[in-house]
Amino acid sequence: MPQPRYNQLVDRLADDIRARRLRPGTRLPTHRELAAREGLALVTATRVYAELQAMGLVSGETGRGTFVKEALPRGQGIDLHAWSADTVDLSFNNPSVPDQAELFRAALRQLAAAGDLEALLRYQPHAGREHERATVARHVGSRGLSASADTVLLVSGAQHGLTTVTTALLEPGDVVAVDALTYPGFKLAAEASRLELAPIPAAGHGPDLDALAALCRRRRVRAVYAMPTLHNPLGWVMSATRRRELVAIARKHGLMMIEDAAYAFLADGAPPPLASLAPETTVYVSSLSKSVATGLRVGFVCAPREWVPRLERAIRATTWNTPATMTAIACGWIEDGTVARLEADKRRDAMLRQDVAAEVLGGLKRISHPASYFVWLPLPQEVRADAIAMALMREHICVSTAHPFATSAQVPHAIRLALGSVSVSTLRRSLETVAGVIADQAY
């Protein structure tokens, strides 16, 4: 059966783009011009461009037109990529401070010399052993959150925690309000659970709460996903007043709040978590991945007591339990103060790296928190993010564009720079290259 002309045109344009007969950056005909040239209805021409955009081959920009995109390598802020040894990865954060490896070596020796090792070889309770859940409850208590062993669940990192929450507490088709720019890992968890994400624009240091309230009046919103303390990628810390306003909206419209606090340890003196303001409707998710080590894979979920059994079943379905050896080491470090020390060290390290970024990128518009491990760079109007990313790849530097973070149809031309995976000297040289590439593209 022959393909409709619509499908034939999509395939032809896609082949031309992939074969680079249509070069990256090429401005394509307007919707009306394409319709006239191909003898199509205007609505069909619009559908052709929408299909190409969904394939990641073109981008439509309000007031400018439709452009062929650079073909970015896989990853770009969602999938960790095995780059070659000479590639500087500014797309993922792997914060590390001196002597972490020695701390781990000592912890393994201590674990081997003491305790019941046989117990670590057996199945563990799905939510973790009670004494370890109590240890984590005291840890989150230092962040202003009141929790107990029976409201804490141990998971294999914050990403697993988010997946557990979406699997256990939401249904396919549920509408979740999210920031227009948000953490890509939550987008993946939502996709796996077949949730609908409704983007909320930013308004200063937080989401536009008027827009959220208006959305709740129009739609049946089930939950809101928020990063009130050190937002990724924009680095904001919501004020206490705006947190109370968000809680009021959640209570009025019956929203569950999913609070992601993966980077919250970096923001010293932040207002109390949402979970402390509305414990009855908030699930708090965090981990030790950024504050201790990304490979440790120990995270935690704090939830209302009545939701815990459902979350336990989701943990059983996905991992059965967090690996006992990693959990034992992590809880030991919480109890002996190692985690608190590493968090303080990393706050100082992040501030140093932000100082380097401010010095090198001072001529560019930057959005960041003074103690965060990332910088958001909105690009000049004439500069395309995909072209910048490809130019930097040719310089053996990997960065993230806005696409992995965007939940709205309009994706800004911006890049996110992760500062925490390379040495400070390498970071400085790489940021100088970033600034030079943007300057070259702008003129």
Order of alpha helices (4+ residues) and beta strands (2+ residues): alpha-alpha-alpha-beta-beta-beta-alpha-alpha-alpha-beta-alpha-beta-alpha-beta-alpha-beta-alpha-beta-alpha-beta-beta-alpha-alpha-alpha-beta-alpha-beta-beta-beta-alpha
